C-alpha cells in the first residue's frame, strides 16, 4: 500500500482548526462514512454516483454472485440491485436521480451488455439497444425526475450517444462532424433537455453539449496541448459543464460556462493530470481526481479555495475515521455541494466506496487549506 508523507501538513491544519474551534469559530464537523460491501464474495466496493439530495449513493460491490450494482442510504445501508441475466450475474450502477428513487447503469443480459433503469417498484429493466436487437451499451446519466436516461449503445453506425425517455424509447444523438463515428453521453440536465459527453471530430475526441433542435455542439478545448477531451457532467440548470481537456500542462479538469472553458489546474506533486467528475447545481463546487506525489487523489474545488485535496479538506473540517484511508476519486456531489461520494482504499487495503458530508465553508477551511496549498504549490 502507498505510504502518505503528510503528517506535518495535517498537524498544521488540525492545530489551526482546533484553535478556532475553541474560539467558537466552527460549529459543525464533516462526517466521513465508509459504505462497506454486499454480503458474500471478496470485499470490494466503489461509489459512482450520488442523488441530488445527497442521501443515496450508488455504484458496484462484490456479492455472492459477483459484481452487482448497489444502492446505499444511511438508514438501510447497502442493498444489491440485482441483474438482468441470472446466468451471467454482473451489473454496475452509474447514476441516480434527484431523490435516489431511480438508478441507471449496465448489466449483462441475453442481448449483451445492456443499459438498465431500476426503480424500487419495478426492479431492474433493460432499455434495449439502438440496433434494436443486441449489442453493447450502458446508461451513464439520468435527469432529476428519473424519466430521461442517457448513455451509449452500438447502432448501425457504431457506438453512439443515446437519450431515452419513457414515451419515446431510445434515440441516437449522432456524433460531432468529422473523424470516426463514436460518441458517448455521460450526463443530462435536470429537465432532460441538455446532454453532455464526448464525440469525435477530424482532430480527436472532443466534449459536446447536445440540445434539441441544435444537436451536438463542440465545446472546444483548453489552450495548448493536444485537441482532446470529454464532458463528464452538467449542472441541473444546464449552464455549467465540467470534464477534462488537454492544456500545455497535460490532462486538466475544466469548467465550461457561457462558451468559455477554464482549466482548474491539478493537485500539487506527481505528474500533471486531473479530471472533473461532477458539479453542484450553482456550478460553484466541483469534484474529481488529481495527481499528487502519492498517486491519484480526490479533489474538491470551489471558486474561493480553488482545487484542494479532499482528504485535507475533510481533516480541516474535523472529519474523523480517515486514518489509513486513501481517497482516490470523488465521483458525485449533491446539488448543494455539501455531500460527496467516491471510491478509495480503506485501512485494510481494500477498495471501498465512501460518502462525506461537510458543513458550509468556514473561515477555518479558507485559512487552513490556503496554508496547505501554499506549502504544496508546484514550483
Buried (B, 14 or more C-beta within 10 A) or exposed (E): EEEBEBEEBBEBBBEBBEEBBEEEEBEEBBBBBBBBBBEEBEBBBBBBBBBBBBBBBBBBBBBEBBBBBBBBBEEEEBBBBBBBBEEBBBBBBBBBBBBBBBBBBBBBBEBBBBBBBBEEEEEBEBBBBBBEEBBBBBBBBBBBBBBBBBBBBBBEBEBBBBBBEEEEEBEBBBBBEEBBBBBBBBBBBBEBBBBBBBBBBEBBBBBBBBEEEEBBBBBBBBEEBBBBBBBBBBBBEBBBBBBBBBBEBBBBBBBBEEEEBEBBBBBBBBEBBBBBBBBBBBBBBBBBBBBBBBEBBBBBBBEEBBBBBBBBBBBBBBBEBBEEBBBBBBBBBBBBBBBBBBBBBBBEEBBBBBBBBBBEBBEBBBBBBBBBBEEBEEE
